[in-house]
Amino acid sequence: MSRADDSPWWRGAVIYQVYPRSFADGDGDGIGDIAGIRSRLDHLCTLGVDAIWFSPWYPSPMADAGYDVSDYRDIDPVFGTLAEVEALIAEAHERGIRTIVDVVPNHCSDAHPWFQAALAGGPGAPERDLFWFRPGRGPGGDQRPTDWIGEFGGETWTRTTNPDGTPGDWYLHLFAPQQPDFNWDHPRVRAEFEDILRFWFDRGADGIRIDSAGLLVKDGTLPEVRPDQPHPFHDLDGVHDVYRAWRRIADSYPGDRALIGEVWLPDRQRFANYLRPDELHAAFNFDFLGCAWDAAALRESIDGTLSAHAPVGAPATWVLSNHDVTRHVTRYGREDTTFSFAKKREGIFSDLELGTTRARAAALLSLALPGAAYVYQGEELGLPEVEDIPPELRTDPMWPRSGYVDPGRDGCRVPLPWSGDEPPFGFSPDGAASAPWLPQPAHWKDRTVRAQTGDPHSMLELYRAAIAIRRAEPALGDGELTWLPAPDGVLAFSRGGGFHCLVNLSGAPVPLPAGGEPLLASRPLDDDLLPPDTAVWLRVAEPAGTAPV
Ligand code: GLC
């Protein structure tokens, strides 16, 4: 957290993402839950994080692991109860940890009462206006209204059947058919979500993570996607009105409530528009997440990020992994270390030892950069992507929707290993009735929290040490960065106060600058040499009054 007294927490926090289904199982059904999270809060306390973001925990048919919400003001019984969530928020607060709730405004579940009423009421039902119901094209209306391709691949319209059994209108879903898109032109949709924000702020949530934040507003004339035309549903200007209204709500609560957008946009200027002073507080930096493990590419991503954020006064965020992407230990061990959804996910050779070495360096890099840093559960244990989940156990709709080409995101969602020598590795209580909902690899016995605790070479102890230094170091978190002269392939920067970070991506050892005292290194230094794929934090005596510009 930034030490500057006047800097709100969200500008420099370390934020840990909990994926409830896979964090810890309190009741032994093989699925993570609120009781499990409450029983493991000490892990997050010891890790030293400032805030927890919880992926969705709402009632849901789980067609997209809970990102298909049927009630935004309650908790799915598989996870627990609203009272337990209220206790969890209170217990986190007692430990000085803030909480961020995931709100999914682009779409709901097809089991949501509004959508059910829209279907049951047939053509002309007022609830149909809350979604995108349209007649089909062609004779008999049997062609979908547009040829838009969905975010999971595949078509974006599903035809309904009228209450009398005849073929009816089509409805829009940018994701799976079980996730109908809301019509954000309708005032009732806007009012509903404003009320949902208040519901969670009233329960003490310190922030809201906004799912698919750039997709809400659509061009109602439904044009096809054409390269030379404005996109009909990505990043339409009208979406900013929604977030201005949300910002007014966040600002009306005491104690720095934050809005954090999931905005996937290659155009950094358009991305920064979401972060104007009267809109969102922060947004995930997917540019950095997808960047190659390459000095020039990383430097370009960091500079581009900082220069896009500066004019709007928003803090940058630094993200390496989340529940949607291939875990970075695996990515960084591949020949092509970039991430994009368009690329193949699995079956690509990865040198996991190399990937782990780089992931350790990446941790020190991202925790030293100015702004907030995100840690996806299991990242602190150095977990790799699980690439051998049997097809019949895969649950991600990406798998069937890609025609069984893209195995989807289950491989980064495998339940965490806590202790012990065999599955469920303490994820579920002793004697649990069910196995974890996805199988854990046997070799994770070396990666449990218990096995790594106290091992100075473990990923977990590296994260604990790095976050502890970050908390104590006034220069880290929010603030400025100054690049330092460095050999080719080396990133070197100062955060002020004599704090320097060096990352060697050159492939060969490089000499450390004279006079620096190492505070932490991602792997042992070779006397005064910084090995390849290694990061070091140094304390350097700086002349009084020297500050980054
Ligand atoms: C976001 C979520 C992802 C989900 C999708 C649809 O991208 O992070 O997990 O599948 O939105 O809600």
Boltz pocket constraint, residues with backbone or C-beta under 6 A from the ligand:
constraints:
  - pocket:
      binder: B
      contacts: [[A, 64], [A, 67], [A, 68], [A, 104], [A, 175], [A, 211], [A, 212], [A, 262], [A, 323], [A, 324]]
      max_distance: 6.0
